[in-house]
Structures are given as C-alpha cells and as structure tokens.
Amino acid sequence: SSTSSTTAVTGDRPLLNSNRYPRVFEIWHLFGSRNRFLCGGRCMTGPEEDFGFNFCAWFCILVPTSVYLVVCGRDFWNKG
C-alpha cells in the first residue's frame, strides 16, 4: 500500500506532525528536485532540461510501434 512506501521515506512517522501519513506526491519536497506535478499529483514530469531526452525516448518507442501496426496491422485485420 502507499502507506508502507511513504513510511520508509519519512522514517516511520507522520509527515509535518500530522496524524496521517502523506500520499506519495505530498513528500516531493524531501527530495529537493525540480520535477513538475500535473493532474493533482497523478503525473510527474522532469525539469525543463530533460525535455529533449524525454521526447527522444517517446519518439523511439512510438514511431517503430506505429510503423509496425500500420504495416502489419492491415494483414492482421484482414486475416482476422
């Protein structure tokens, strides 16, 4: 559960003297990074200087997959 993963980070004690354990996106400040959180903490992106690396990684994943699906997908669709 998320409680067990956050207790290891906070030293088995609630964060900021509260009675509840924090959700994962509430403890980002302990790590001191420049990550950006979107959609209420559900999505996390890296700092601006990582944009090129992130774009390259997604490009290398999505382009070959798309080419494969376009080229081979027609045969799979037609042969059923």
The first five atom37 places (N, CA, C, CB, O) and aatype in JSON, in Angstrom:
{
  "aatype": [15, 15, 16, 15, 15, 16, 16, 0, 19, 16, 7, 3, 1, 14, 10, 10, 2, 15, 2, 1, 18, 14, 1, 19, 13, 6, 9, 17, 8, 10, 13, 7, 15, 1, 2, 1, 13, 10, 4, 7, 7, 1, 4, 12, 16, 7, 14, 6, 6, 3, 13, 7, 13, 2, 13, 4, 0, 17, 13, 4, 9, 10, 19, 14, 16, 15, 19, 18, 10, 19, 19, 4, 7, 1, 3, 13, 17, 2, 11, 7],
  "atom_mask": [
    [1, 1, 1, 1, 1],
    [1, 1, 1, 1, 1],
    [1, 1, 1, 1, 1],
    [1, 1, 1, 1, 1],
    [1, 1, 1, 1, 1],
    [1, 1, 1, 1, 1],
    [1, 1, 1, 1, 1],
    [1, 1, 1, 1, 1],
    [1, 1, 1, 1, 1],
    [1, 1, 1, 1, 1],
    [1, 1, 1, 0, 1],
    [1, 1, 1, 1, 1],
    [1, 1, 1, 1, 1],
    [1, 1, 1, 1, 1],
    [1, 1, 1, 1, 1],
    [1, 1, 1, 1, 1],
    [1, 1, 1, 1, 1],
    [1, 1, 1, 1, 1],
    [1, 1, 1, 1, 1],
    [1, 1, 1, 1, 1],
    [1, 1, 1, 1, 1],
    [1, 1, 1, 1, 1],
    [1, 1, 1, 1, 1],
    [1, 1, 1, 1, 1],
    [1, 1, 1, 1, 1],
    [1, 1, 1, 1, 1],
    [1, 1, 1, 1, 1],
    [1, 1, 1, 1, 1],
    [1, 1, 1, 1, 1],
    [1, 1, 1, 1, 1],
    [1, 1, 1, 1, 1],
    [1, 1, 1, 0, 1],
    [1, 1, 1, 1, 1],
    [1, 1, 1, 1, 1],
    [1, 1, 1, 1, 1],
    [1, 1, 1, 1, 1],
    [1, 1, 1, 1, 1],
    [1, 1, 1, 1, 1],
    [1, 1, 1, 1, 1],
    [1, 1, 1, 0, 1],
    [1, 1, 1, 0, 1],
    [1, 1, 1, 1, 1],
    [1, 1, 1, 1, 1],
    [1, 1, 1, 1, 1],
    [1, 1, 1, 1, 1],
    [1, 1, 1, 0, 1],
    [1, 1, 1, 1, 1],
    [1, 1, 1, 1, 1],
    [1, 1, 1, 1, 1],
    [1, 1, 1, 1, 1],
    [1, 1, 1, 1, 1],
    [1, 1, 1, 0, 1],
    [1, 1, 1, 1, 1],
    [1, 1, 1, 1, 1],
    [1, 1, 1, 1, 1],
    [1, 1, 1, 1, 1],
    [1, 1, 1, 1, 1],
    [1, 1, 1, 1, 1],
    [1, 1, 1, 1, 1],
    [1, 1, 1, 1, 1],
    [1, 1, 1, 1, 1],
    [1, 1, 1, 1, 1],
    [1, 1, 1, 1, 1],
    [1, 1, 1, 1, 1],
    [1, 1, 1, 1, 1],
    [1, 1, 1, 1, 1],
    [1, 1, 1, 1, 1],
    [1, 1, 1, 1, 1],
    [1, 1, 1, 1, 1],
    [1, 1, 1, 1, 1],
    [1, 1, 1, 1, 1],
    [1, 1, 1, 1, 1],
    [1, 1, 1, 0, 1],
    [1, 1, 1, 1, 1],
    [1, 1, 1, 1, 1],
    [1, 1, 1, 1, 1],
    [1, 1, 1, 1, 1],
    [1, 1, 1, 1, 1],
    [1, 1, 1, 1, 1],
    [1, 1, 1, 0, 1]
  ],
  "atom_positions": [
    [[0.83, -1.19, 0.0], [0.0, 0.0, 0.0], [0.87, 1.24, 0.0], [-0.94, 0.0, 1.2], [2.07, 1.16, 0.23]],
    [[0.27, 2.39, -0.25], [1.04, 3.62, -0.32], [1.55, 4.04, 1.05], [0.2, 4.74, -0.92], [2.55, 4.75, 1.14]],
    [[0.88, 3.62, 2.12], [1.34, 3.97, 3.46], [2.68, 3.33, 3.75], [0.32, 3.55, 4.51], [3.56, 3.98, 4.33]],
    [[2.87, 2.07, 3.38], [4.14, 1.41, 3.65], [5.27, 2.01, 2.84], [4.03, -0.08, 3.37], [6.4, 2.06, 3.32]],
    [[5.0, 2.48, 1.61], [6.06, 3.07, 0.81], [6.44, 4.45, 1.32], [5.64, 3.16, -0.65], [7.6, 4.85, 1.19]],
    [[5.5, 5.19, 1.89], [5.84, 6.52, 2.39], [6.43, 6.47, 3.79], [4.62, 7.41, 2.38], [7.17, 7.38, 4.16]],
    [[6.12, 5.45, 4.57], [6.68, 5.39, 5.91], [8.17, 5.16, 5.87], [6.0, 4.31, 6.72], [8.89, 5.64, 6.74]],
    [[8.65, 4.42, 4.88], [10.09, 4.2, 4.77], [10.8, 5.51, 4.46], [10.4, 3.16, 3.68], [11.92, 5.74, 4.93]],
    [[10.17, 6.37, 3.67], [10.78, 7.64, 3.31], [10.76, 8.61, 4.48], [10.07, 8.25, 2.1], [11.73, 9.33, 4.69]],
    [[9.68, 8.64, 5.22], [9.55, 9.61, 6.31], [10.06, 9.07, 7.64], [8.11, 10.03, 6.45], [9.89, 9.74, 8.66]],
    [[10.65, 7.91, 7.66], [11.2, 7.38, 8.89], [10.16, 6.82, 9.84], [0.0, 0.0, 0.0], [10.29, 6.95, 11.05]],
    [[9.13, 6.2, 9.32], [8.06, 5.57, 10.11], [7.36, 6.56, 11.05], [8.61, 4.43, 10.92], [6.96, 6.19, 12.15]],
    [[7.22, 7.77, 10.61], [6.47, 8.75, 11.4], [5.67, 9.63, 10.45], [7.42, 9.61, 12.28], [6.07, 9.81, 9.3]],
    [[4.56, 10.17, 10.89], [3.78, 11.05, 10.03], [4.57, 12.3, 9.65], [2.47, 11.45, 10.72], [5.41, 12.76, 10.42]],
    [[4.3, 12.83, 8.48], [5.0, 14.0, 7.97], [4.41, 15.27, 8.56], [4.93, 14.04, 6.45], [3.19, 15.39, 8.69]],
    [[5.25, 16.22, 8.92], [4.86, 17.54, 9.4], [3.94, 17.49, 10.62], [4.18, 18.29, 8.29], [2.98, 18.25, 10.71]],
    [[4.22, 16.61, 11.55], [3.5, 16.5, 12.82], [1.99, 16.31, 12.65], [3.75, 17.72, 13.65], [1.22, 16.77, 13.5]],
    [[1.57, 15.67, 11.6], [0.15, 15.38, 11.44], [-0.1, 13.94, 11.87], [-0.32, 15.62, 9.95], [0.85, 13.18, 12.09]],
    [[-1.34, 13.56, 11.99], [-1.69, 12.21, 12.41], [-1.87, 11.26, 11.24], [-2.94, 12.23, 13.23], [-2.18, 10.09, 11.45]],
    [[-1.69, 11.73, 10.04], [-1.88, 10.87, 8.88], [-0.57, 10.79, 8.1], [-3.02, 11.38, 7.99], [0.25, 11.7, 8.15]],
    [[-0.4, 9.69, 7.38], [0.76, 9.53, 6.53], [0.49, 10.21, 5.19], [1.12, 8.04, 6.34], [-0.64, 10.15, 4.7]],
    [[1.47, 10.85, 4.6], [1.24, 11.59, 3.35], [1.09, 10.65, 2.16], [2.37, 12.56, 3.09], [1.6, 9.54, 2.15]],
    [[0.38, 11.15, 1.15], [0.36, 10.43, -0.11], [1.69, 10.7, -0.8], [-0.85, 10.86, -1.0], [2.4, 11.63, -0.43]],
    [[2.02, 9.9, -1.78], [3.34, 9.96, -2.4], [3.66, 11.34, -2.94], [3.44, 8.93, -3.51], [4.77, 11.83, -2.74]],
    [[2.72, 11.99, -3.61], [3.04, 13.28, -4.21], [3.15, 14.39, -3.19], [2.0, 13.63, -5.24], [3.54, 15.5, -3.55]],
    [[2.82, 14.15, -1.93], [2.95, 15.18, -0.9], [4.33, 15.2, -0.26], [1.9, 14.97, 0.17], [4.61, 16.08, 0.56]],
    [[5.2, 14.29, -0.6], [6.53, 14.26, 0.01], [7.63, 14.63, -0.97], [6.81, 12.88, 0.58], [8.8, 14.35, -0.71]],
    [[7.28, 15.25, -2.07], [8.26, 15.59, -3.09], [9.33, 16.53, -2.56], [7.57, 16.22, -4.28], [10.48, 16.45, -3.0]],
    [[8.99, 17.39, -1.64], [9.96, 18.37, -1.15], [11.09, 17.74, -0.34], [9.25, 19.41, -0.3], [12.11, 18.39, -0.11]],
    [[10.94, 16.51, 0.09], [12.02, 15.84, 0.81], [13.2, 15.53, -0.1], [11.51, 14.57, 1.45], [14.32, 15.38, 0.38]],
    [[12.95, 15.42, -1.4], [13.99, 15.04, -2.34], [14.64, 16.23, -3.02], [13.44, 14.12, -3.37], [15.68, 16.06, -3.65]],
    [[14.08, 17.42, -2.92], [14.68, 18.62, -3.46], [14.88, 18.63, -4.96], [0.0, 0.0, 0.0], [15.96, 18.99, -5.43]],
    [[13.89, 18.23, -5.73], [14.04, 18.18, -7.18], [13.24, 19.31, -7.83], [13.58, 16.81, -7.73], [12.51, 20.04, -7.16]],
    [[13.39, 19.43, -9.14], [12.65, 20.43, -9.9], [11.58, 19.78, -10.76], [13.61, 21.25, -10.78], [11.24, 20.31, -11.82]],
    [[11.06, 18.67, -10.34], [10.01, 17.98, -11.08], [8.72, 18.78, -11.03], [9.79, 16.57, -10.54], [8.47, 19.53, -10.08]],
    [[7.91, 18.61, -12.06], [6.61, 19.28, -12.1], [5.52, 18.22, -11.94], [6.42, 20.08, -13.43], [5.6, 17.15, -12.53]],
    [[4.52, 18.54, -11.14], [3.42, 17.62, -10.9], [2.17, 18.16, -11.58], [3.17, 17.42, -9.38], [1.83, 19.34, -11.45]],
    [[1.49, 17.28, -12.31], [0.29, 17.64, -13.06], [-0.86, 16.75, -12.62], [0.53, 17.53, -14.58], [-0.65, 15.7, -12.02]],
    [[-2.07, 17.16, -12.93], [-3.29, 16.37, -12.65], [-3.4, 16.02, -11.18], [-3.3, 15.08, -13.49], [-3.68, 14.87, -10.84]],
    [[-3.18, 16.97, -10.31], [-3.3, 16.75, -8.87], [-2.28, 15.78, -8.32], [0.0, 0.0, 0.0], [-2.54, 15.1, -7.34]],
    [[-1.1, 15.71, -8.94], [-0.05, 14.83, -8.48], [-0.06, 13.45, -9.1], [0.0, 0.0, 0.0], [0.76, 12.6, -8.75]],
    [[-0.97, 13.21, -10.02], [-1.05, 11.88, -10.65], [0.02, 11.68, -11.73], [-2.42, 11.67, -11.26], [0.41, 10.55, -12.01]],
    [[0.49, 12.79, -12.33], [1.52, 12.73, -13.36], [2.7, 13.59, -12.93], [0.97, 13.2, -14.73], [2.52, 14.68, -12.39]],
    [[3.9, 13.1, -13.17], [5.09, 13.84, -12.8], [6.0, 13.94, -14.02], [5.83, 13.17, -11.62], [6.21, 12.95, -14.73]],
    [[6.53, 15.12, -14.26], [7.48, 15.32, -15.34], [8.78, 15.83, -14.75], [6.93, 16.31, -16.4], [8.81, 16.33, -13.63]],
    [[9.84, 15.68, -15.5], [11.14, 16.15, -15.06], [11.31, 17.64, -15.3], [0.0, 0.0, 0.0], [10.38, 18.31, -15.76]],
    [[12.49, 18.15, -15.0], [12.75, 19.57, -15.24], [12.8, 19.88, -16.74], [14.06, 19.98, -14.57], [12.84, 18.96, -17.57]],
    [[12.8, 21.16, -17.08], [12.76, 21.59, -18.48], [13.93, 21.05, -19.3], [12.76, 23.1, -18.55], [13.74, 20.73, -20.47]],
    [[15.12, 20.94, -18.72], [16.27, 20.49, -19.49], [16.18, 19.02, -19.89], [17.53, 20.72, -18.7], [16.98, 18.57, -20.72]],
    [[15.26, 18.26, -19.34], [15.06, 16.86, -19.71], [14.09, 16.68, -20.87], [14.56, 16.08, -18.52], [13.83, 15.55, -21.29]],
    [[13.55, 17.77, -21.4], [12.54, 17.66, -22.45], [13.08, 16.93, -23.68], [12.04, 19.05, -22.85], [12.4, 16.07, -24.23]],
    [[14.29, 17.25, -24.11], [14.86, 16.6, -25.29], [15.04, 15.1, -25.11], [0.0, 0.0, 0.0], [14.73, 14.33, -26.02]],
    [[15.52, 14.69, -23.95], [15.69, 13.26, -23.67], [14.35, 12.55, -23.6], [16.46, 13.07, -22.36], [14.2, 11.44, -24.09]],
    [[13.38, 13.21, -22.97], [12.05, 12.62, -22.86], [11.4, 12.48, -24.24], [11.16, 13.48, -21.93], [10.81, 11.45, -24.55]],
    [[11.53, 13.52, -25.05], [10.98, 13.48, -26.41], [11.63, 12.36, -27.23], [11.17, 14.83, -27.12], [10.94, 11.62, -27.94]],
    [[12.94, 12.25, -27.13], [13.66, 11.21, -27.87], [13.22, 9.81, -27.43], [15.18, 11.37, -27.66], [13.04, 8.93, -28.26]],
    [[13.05, 9.61, -26.13], [12.62, 8.3, -25.63], [11.24, 7.94, -26.16], [12.62, 8.29, -24.09], [11.03, 6.82, -26.64]],
    [[10.28, 8.88, -26.08], [8.94, 8.6, -26.57], [8.92, 8.41, -28.09], [8.0, 9.72, -26.18], [8.17, 7.59, -28.6]],
    [[9.75, 9.19, -28.8], [9.85, 9.04, -30.24], [10.35, 7.65, -30.61], [10.79, 10.11, -30.83], [9.81, 7.02, -31.52]],
    [[11.36, 7.16, -29.9], [11.93, 5.84, -30.18], [10.98, 4.7, -29.8], [13.24, 5.68, -29.43], [11.14, 3.58, -30.28]],
    [[10.03, 4.97, -28.96], [9.03, 3.96, -28.6], [7.84, 4.0, -29.56], [8.54, 4.18, -27.15], [7.41, 2.96, -30.06]],
    [[7.32, 5.2, -29.82], [6.08, 5.31, -30.56], [6.24, 5.15, -32.08], [5.46, 6.63, -30.27], [5.36, 4.58, -32.72]],
    [[7.32, 5.64, -32.66], [7.47, 5.56, -34.11], [7.61, 4.12, -34.58], [8.68, 6.37, -34.57], [6.87, 3.72, -35.48]],
    [[8.52, 3.3, -34.04], [8.57, 1.91, -34.5], [7.28, 1.13, -34.25], [9.73, 1.19, -33.83], [6.88, 0.3, -35.06]],
    [[6.64, 1.41, -33.13], [5.37, 0.74, -32.83], [4.31, 1.13, -33.86], [4.88, 1.1, -31.42], [3.58, 0.27, -34.35]],
    [[4.23, 2.41, -34.19], [3.25, 2.87, -35.17], [3.52, 2.29, -36.55], [3.25, 4.4, -35.25], [2.6, 1.86, -37.24]],
    [[4.78, 2.26, -36.95], [5.13, 1.69, -38.25], [4.76, 0.22, -38.29], [6.64, 1.88, -38.54], [4.2, -0.25, -39.28]],
    [[5.06, -0.51, -37.24], [4.72, -1.93, -37.19], [3.2, -2.13, -37.29], [5.26, -2.57, -35.9], [2.73, -2.99, -38.04]],
    [[2.45, -1.33, -36.55], [1.0, -1.5, -36.56], [0.4, -1.12, -37.91], [0.36, -0.68, -35.47], [-0.57, -1.75, -38.34]],
    [[0.95, -0.11, -38.58], [0.42, 0.28, -39.88], [0.77, -0.77, -40.93], [0.97, 1.66, -40.3], [-0.09, -1.15, -41.73]],
    [[2.01, -1.24, -40.93], [2.44, -2.2, -41.95], [1.83, -3.58, -41.71], [3.98, -2.3, -41.97], [1.25, -4.16, -42.62]],
    [[1.93, -4.09, -40.51], [1.45, -5.44, -40.21], [-0.01, -5.47, -39.79], [2.3, -6.06, -39.13], [-0.67, -6.51, -39.9]],
    [[-0.5, -4.36, -39.3], [-1.87, -4.32, -38.8], [-2.9, -4.6, -39.86], [0.0, 0.0, 0.0], [-3.94, -5.21, -39.58]],
    [[-2.62, -4.17, -41.11], [-3.56, -4.44, -42.2], [-3.71, -5.93, -42.43], [-3.09, -3.76, -43.48], [-4.82, -6.43, -42.65]],
    [[-2.59, -6.64, -42.39], [-2.67, -8.1, -42.59], [-3.4, -8.78, -41.44], [-1.27, -8.71, -42.73], [-4.21, -9.67, -41.66]],
    [[-3.11, -8.35, -40.23], [-3.81, -8.94, -39.08], [-5.31, -8.66, -39.14], [-3.24, -8.4, -37.76], [-6.12, -9.52, -38.82]],
    [[-5.67, -7.45, -39.56], [-7.07, -7.07, -39.6], [-7.79, -7.85, -40.7], [-7.21, -5.55, -39.83], [-8.92, -8.3, -40.5]],
    [[-7.15, -8.0, -41.84], [-7.79, -8.68, -42.97], [-7.89, -10.19, -42.76], [-7.03, -8.39, -44.25], [-8.87, -10.8, -43.17]],
    [[-6.9, -10.8, -42.14], [-6.91, -12.24, -41.9], [-7.74, -12.63, -40.69], [-5.5, -12.74, -41.72], [-8.14, -13.78, -40.55]],
    [[-8.0, -11.65, -39.8], [-8.82, -11.86, -38.63], [-8.33, -12.9, -37.75], [0.0, 0.0, 0.0], [-8.94, -13.17, -36.72]]
  ]
}
